[in-house]
């Protein structure tokens, strides 16, 4: 349900509504509206430093960094013109669909089915009619940032459609803030950078801002050494992260110490990846998972534990859950020659292999 206090359609006409909305007006493009457009953004696998990327947790851990890589599991937003001012929203994944006579009707709606699209449209307020369709190759609740990648694709598509010239960091800030409105808990920043840039990233979380650094590790080495496994159990990252966030802010010393160690592991992971030190990467991945499991109950599950053991018996070197845990996806590091054997053992034990390569490119609009 929307809150009228968060209604940007009203804020546009209000000079006191804040610089973000006035900022849009400066970037009205003189270019004609395109006939149609498609924006793609990739999902990600996180290796170390997750949850620390939620503001302001990283400010309490100097040197905090999150390490992840983009994967060729893509999200897509397509926008097509419609006659008049009609708006049609459609999610191919969930089947959610909304129709409105115009943007004013959308803005005043108390309930919508395709909330991700509706919240962003309320910000941009396009003038003409259009159909907005979204699709994600990520299973629901997989923990590989499908929703955040889709937020990036949809934000960028709407910015292009309405003639706003937003930089990549402006797209990231808007997508992250609107997603926080949607899930109603704090969101981390790491998920948006693989969607924007692709490749392998070290995301430095500093007092003066967030800085993304490309990690110069050969992508084909990661392709050969990692497996992505869907456990078939969707999870809600906001719930697990929120419990850990509250414990940290409330002064839980055990959680604070865990975060200190997770930050140290993430910094070491950055260095090991950059040097292609694969034995060290595996050791650090195991250490990260051991620490993460102790942050809050429910981060692991019986199936996840079973798959980790099965992988280890067949050539797996290390494993951890993607995202906040509690289900979703598991990333496995394996010996390259053992990859087919591990994959077969995982399938036989109830896991679903998600084929991927490192996404060499991030956000693209055509």
C-alpha positions as CSV (number, residue, x, y, z in Angstrom):
1,X,0.0,0.0,0.0
2,X,1.3,3.5,-0.9
3,X,1.7,6.2,1.6
4,X,0.6,9.7,0.4
5,X,3.6,11.1,2.2
6,X,5.8,9.3,-0.3
7,X,3.9,10.4,-3.4
8,X,6.4,12.1,-5.8
9,X,3.6,13.0,-8.2
10,X,2.5,15.5,-5.7
11,X,6.0,16.5,-4.8
12,X,6.9,17.5,-8.4
13,X,4.7,20.5,-8.1
14,X,5.8,21.4,-4.7
15,X,9.0,23.7,-4.6
16,X,9.6,22.7,-1.0
17,X,9.5,18.9,-1.8
18,X,13.3,18.6,-2.0
19,X,16.2,18.9,-4.4
20,X,15.8,15.4,-5.8
21,X,12.6,16.3,-7.6
22,X,13.8,19.7,-8.7
23,X,17.0,17.9,-10.0
24,X,14.8,16.0,-12.4
25,X,13.5,19.1,-14.0
26,X,17.0,20.3,-14.9
27,X,17.5,17.1,-16.9
28,X,14.4,17.2,-19.2
29,X,15.7,16.0,-22.5
30,X,14.9,17.7,-25.8
31,X,15.1,14.3,-27.6
32,X,11.9,12.7,-28.8
33,X,10.5,9.8,-26.8
34,X,11.7,6.5,-28.2
35,X,9.3,4.1,-29.9
36,X,10.2,1.4,-27.3
37,X,13.2,0.5,-25.2
38,X,14.6,-2.5,-23.3
39,X,17.0,-2.3,-20.3
40,X,18.9,-5.3,-19.0
41,X,20.8,-5.6,-15.7
42,X,22.6,-8.7,-14.3
43,X,22.2,-10.4,-10.9
44,X,25.1,-11.0,-8.6
45,X,26.9,-13.6,-6.4
46,X,28.4,-12.2,-3.2
47,X,31.6,-13.7,-1.8
48,X,32.3,-11.7,1.3
49,X,31.2,-8.7,3.3
50,X,27.5,-8.9,2.8
51,X,25.1,-7.2,5.3
52,X,28.0,-4.9,6.3
53,X,26.9,-2.8,3.3
54,X,23.8,-1.6,5.0
55,X,24.1,2.0,6.2
56,X,25.3,2.9,8.8
57,X,26.7,-0.5,9.9
58,X,29.9,-0.1,7.7
59,X,30.7,3.2,9.4
60,X,31.4,1.3,12.6
61,X,33.9,-1.0,10.8
62,X,36.7,1.0,9.2
63,X,38.0,-0.5,6.0
64,X,34.7,-2.3,5.2
65,X,34.4,-3.8,1.8
66,X,32.0,-6.1,0.0
67,X,33.2,-8.4,-2.8
68,X,30.9,-9.9,-5.4
69,X,30.6,-10.7,-9.1
70,X,27.8,-10.1,-11.7
71,X,26.3,-13.2,-13.3
72,X,24.6,-13.8,-16.6
73,X,21.2,-14.3,-14.8
74,X,19.5,-11.2,-16.2
75,X,16.6,-8.9,-15.4
76,X,14.8,-6.9,-18.0
77,X,12.4,-4.0,-18.3
78,X,10.7,-3.2,-21.5
79,X,8.7,0.0,-22.2
80,X,6.4,0.4,-25.2
81,X,4.2,3.4,-26.0
82,X,0.4,3.3,-25.7
83,X,-2.2,5.6,-27.1
84,X,-3.4,8.5,-24.9
85,X,-2.3,8.4,-21.3
86,X,-3.1,4.8,-20.4
87,X,-0.6,2.8,-18.3
88,X,-0.2,-0.9,-18.3
89,X,2.1,-2.7,-15.8
90,X,3.0,-6.3,-16.2
91,X,5.3,-8.8,-14.5
92,X,6.0,-11.9,-16.5
93,X,7.4,-13.6,-13.4
94,X,4.7,-13.1,-10.9
95,X,1.7,-12.5,-13.2
96,X,1.1,-9.2,-11.5
97,X,-0.7,-6.7,-13.7
98,X,-2.1,-3.2,-13.3
99,X,-4.0,-0.9,-15.6
100,X,-4.5,2.8,-15.0
101,X,-6.2,5.6,-17.0
102,X,-3.2,7.8,-16.5
103,X,-0.4,8.6,-14.1
104,X,-2.7,10.6,-11.7
105,X,-4.8,7.5,-11.2
106,X,-1.7,5.4,-10.5
107,X,-0.5,8.0,-8.0
108,X,-3.7,7.9,-6.1
109,X,-4.1,4.1,-6.1
110,X,-4.1,2.7,-2.6
111,X,-3.1,-0.8,-3.7
112,X,-1.2,-2.1,-6.7
113,X,0.0,-5.5,-7.8
114,X,3.2,-4.6,-9.6
115,X,4.6,-2.4,-6.7
116,X,8.2,-2.3,-8.0
117,X,7.1,-0.6,-11.2
118,X,4.4,1.5,-9.6
119,X,6.7,3.0,-7.0
120,X,9.3,4.0,-9.6
121,X,6.6,5.4,-12.0
122,X,5.3,7.6,-9.1
123,X,8.7,9.1,-9.0
124,X,9.2,9.8,-12.7
125,X,5.5,10.5,-13.6
126,X,5.7,10.0,-17.4
127,X,3.3,12.2,-19.3
128,X,2.2,9.9,-22.1
129,X,0.7,6.4,-22.2
130,X,2.9,3.3,-22.1
131,X,3.2,-0.4,-21.2
132,X,5.9,-1.4,-18.8
133,X,6.8,-5.1,-18.7
134,X,9.4,-6.7,-16.4
135,X,11.1,-10.1,-16.4
136,X,13.8,-11.8,-14.2
137,X,15.7,-15.0,-15.0
138,X,16.4,-15.3,-11.2
139,X,14.1,-17.6,-9.2
140,X,12.0,-15.8,-6.6
141,X,13.9,-15.3,-3.4
142,X,17.1,-16.7,-4.8
143,X,19.4,-14.3,-2.9
144,X,21.2,-13.2,-6.0
145,X,19.7,-9.7,-6.0
146,X,17.1,-10.3,-8.6
147,X,14.9,-7.5,-7.2
148,X,17.7,-5.0,-6.9
149,X,18.9,-5.7,-10.5
150,X,15.3,-5.3,-11.7
151,X,15.2,-2.0,-9.8
152,X,18.3,-0.8,-11.7
153,X,16.9,-1.9,-15.0
154,X,13.5,-0.3,-14.4
155,X,14.9,2.9,-13.0
156,X,17.3,3.3,-16.0
157,X,14.5,2.5,-18.4
158,X,12.1,5.0,-16.9
159,X,14.9,7.7,-16.8
160,X,15.6,7.1,-20.5
161,X,11.9,7.1,-21.3
162,X,11.2,10.4,-19.6
163,X,14.4,12.1,-20.8
164,X,16.1,12.3,-17.4
165,X,19.9,12.1,-17.8
166,X,20.9,10.3,-14.6
167,X,24.4,9.2,-13.9
168,X,25.0,5.6,-12.7
169,X,25.4,6.6,-9.1
170,X,22.2,8.6,-9.3
171,X,20.4,5.6,-10.6
172,X,21.9,3.5,-7.8
173,X,20.8,5.9,-5.1
174,X,17.2,6.1,-6.5
175,X,16.9,2.4,-7.0
176,X,18.1,1.6,-3.5
177,X,15.9,4.2,-1.8
178,X,12.8,3.1,-3.6
179,X,13.5,-0.5,-2.8
180,X,13.8,0.4,0.8
181,X,10.3,2.0,0.5
182,X,9.1,-1.3,-1.0
183,X,10.5,-3.7,1.6
184,X,10.2,-1.3,4.5
185,X,13.6,-2.1,6.1
186,X,17.1,-0.8,5.4
187,X,18.8,-2.0,2.2
188,X,22.4,-2.7,1.5
189,X,24.2,-1.0,-1.4
190,X,26.2,-4.0,-2.8
191,X,23.5,-5.5,-5.0
192,X,23.2,-2.5,-7.3
193,X,26.9,-2.2,-8.4
194,X,27.1,-5.6,-10.3
195,X,23.8,-4.6,-12.0
196,X,25.3,-1.3,-13.1
197,X,28.9,-2.4,-14.0
198,X,29.0,-6.2,-14.5
199,X,32.3,-8.0,-13.8
200,X,33.9,-8.6,-10.4
201,X,33.7,-5.8,-7.8
202,X,35.2,-4.7,-4.5
203,X,32.8,-2.1,-3.1
204,X,34.5,0.1,-0.6
205,X,32.3,1.4,2.2
206,X,33.9,4.6,3.4
207,X,32.8,7.6,5.5
208,X,33.1,9.8,2.4
209,X,30.9,7.6,0.3
210,X,30.7,4.3,-1.6
211,X,33.4,3.5,-4.1
212,X,33.3,0.6,-6.6
213,X,36.6,-0.9,-7.7
214,X,36.9,-3.5,-10.5
215,X,38.8,-6.6,-9.4
216,X,41.2,-7.7,-12.3
217,X,40.6,-11.4,-12.0
218,X,40.0,-13.3,-15.3
219,X,36.3,-13.9,-15.6
220,X,36.8,-17.4,-17.2
221,X,38.6,-18.5,-14.0
222,X,35.5,-17.7,-12.0
223,X,33.3,-19.4,-14.6
224,X,35.4,-22.6,-14.2
225,X,35.6,-22.6,-10.4
226,X,32.1,-21.8,-9.1
227,X,28.7,-23.3,-9.2
228,X,25.4,-21.6,-8.3
229,X,22.8,-23.8,-6.7
230,X,19.2,-22.9,-6.0
231,X,17.8,-24.7,-3.0
232,X,14.2,-24.3,-4.1
233,X,13.4,-22.4,-0.9
234,X,12.7,-18.7,-1.4
235,X,13.8,-16.4,1.3
236,X,13.2,-12.8,2.2
237,X,16.5,-11.0,2.6
238,X,14.9,-8.0,4.4
239,X,13.9,-10.3,7.3
240,X,17.3,-11.9,8.0
241,X,19.2,-8.7,7.4
242,X,16.9,-6.7,9.7
243,X,17.4,-9.1,12.6
244,X,21.2,-8.8,12.2
245,X,20.9,-5.1,11.8
246,X,18.9,-4.7,14.9
247,X,21.3,-6.9,16.9
248,X,24.2,-4.8,15.8
249,X,22.6,-1.4,16.4
250,X,21.4,-2.7,19.9
251,X,25.0,-3.3,20.8
252,X,25.2,-7.1,20.6
253,X,28.9,-7.6,21.2
254,X,29.0,-11.0,19.5
255,X,27.4,-9.7,16.3
256,X,29.8,-6.7,16.4
257,X,32.8,-9.0,16.7
258,X,31.5,-11.2,13.9
259,X,31.2,-8.1,11.7
260,X,34.8,-7.1,12.5
261,X,35.9,-10.6,11.4
262,X,33.7,-10.5,8.3
263,X,35.2,-7.2,7.3
264,X,38.7,-8.7,7.7
265,X,37.7,-11.7,5.6
266,X,36.3,-9.5,2.9
267,X,39.4,-7.4,2.7
268,X,41.5,-10.5,2.4
269,X,39.1,-11.9,-0.2
270,X,39.6,-8.8,-2.3
271,X,43.4,-9.3,-2.2
272,X,43.2,-13.1,-2.9
273,X,40.8,-12.7,-5.8
274,X,43.0,-10.0,-7.4
275,X,46.0,-12.3,-7.2
276,X,44.0,-15.4,-8.3
277,X,45.1,-17.2,-5.2
278,X,42.3,-19.8,-5.3
279,X,43.2,-21.9,-2.3
280,X,43.1,-18.7,-0.2
281,X,39.8,-17.7,-1.8
282,X,38.4,-21.1,-0.7
283,X,39.7,-20.7,2.8
284,X,38.2,-17.3,3.1
285,X,34.8,-18.4,1.7
286,X,34.6,-21.1,4.3
287,X,35.5,-18.6,7.0
288,X,32.9,-16.1,5.8
289,X,30.2,-18.8,5.9
290,X,31.2,-20.0,9.4
291,X,31.0,-16.4,10.7
292,X,27.7,-15.6,8.9
293,X,25.9,-18.6,10.3
294,X,26.4,-17.4,13.8
295,X,24.9,-13.9,13.2
296,X,21.3,-15.0,13.6
297,X,19.2,-18.1,13.6
298,X,17.7,-19.4,10.3
299,X,20.6,-18.2,8.1
300,X,21.3,-21.8,7.2
301,X,18.8,-24.7,6.6
302,X,19.0,-28.5,6.7
303,X,19.1,-28.6,2.9
304,X,21.8,-26.1,2.6
305,X,23.9,-28.0,5.2
306,X,23.3,-31.2,3.3
307,X,24.4,-29.7,0.0
308,X,27.5,-28.3,1.5
309,X,28.5,-31.7,2.8
310,X,27.6,-33.4,-0.5
311,X,29.7,-30.9,-2.5
312,X,32.7,-31.4,-0.1
313,X,32.6,-35.2,-0.7
314,X,32.7,-34.7,-4.5
315,X,35.4,-32.1,-5.0
316,X,33.8,-29.0,-3.5
317,X,36.3,-26.7,-1.7
318,X,34.0,-24.1,-0.1
319,X,30.5,-22.8,0.0
320,X,28.3,-20.1,1.4
321,X,24.7,-18.9,0.9
322,X,24.1,-15.9,-1.4
323,X,22.6,-12.8,0.2
324,X,21.1,-13.0,3.7
325,X,20.6,-16.7,3.8
326,X,17.6,-18.7,5.1
327,X,17.2,-20.4,1.7
328,X,17.7,-19.2,-1.9
329,X,21.0,-19.9,-3.6
330,X,24.3,-21.4,-2.5
331,X,27.6,-20.6,-4.2
332,X,30.1,-23.4,-4.3
333,X,33.8,-23.2,-5.1
334,X,35.1,-26.3,-6.8
335,X,38.2,-27.7,-8.4
336,X,37.6,-27.1,-12.2
337,X,38.0,-30.8,-13.1
338,X,35.5,-31.7,-10.4
339,X,32.8,-29.3,-11.5
340,X,30.7,-31.8,-13.5
341,X,30.9,-34.4,-10.6
342,X,29.8,-31.9,-8.0
343,X,27.0,-30.6,-10.1
344,X,25.6,-34.1,-10.6
345,X,25.8,-34.9,-6.9
346,X,24.0,-31.6,-6.1
347,X,21.2,-32.5,-8.5
348,X,20.9,-35.9,-7.0
349,X,20.6,-34.4,-3.5
350,X,17.8,-31.9,-4.3
351,X,19.7,-28.8,-5.5
352,X,19.0,-27.0,-8.8
353,X,22.1,-25.9,-10.8
354,X,21.7,-22.4,-12.2
355,X,23.9,-22.1,-15.3
356,X,25.9,-18.8,-15.4
357,X,29.0,-17.0,-16.5
358,X,30.4,-13.8,-15.0
359,X,28.4,-11.0,-16.7
360,X,31.0,-9.1,-18.6
361,X,28.7,-6.1,-18.9
362,X,26.4,-4.3,-16.6
363,X,23.3,-2.2,-17.3
364,X,22.5,-1.9,-21.0
365,X,19.6,-0.1,-22.7
366,X,18.6,-0.7,-26.3
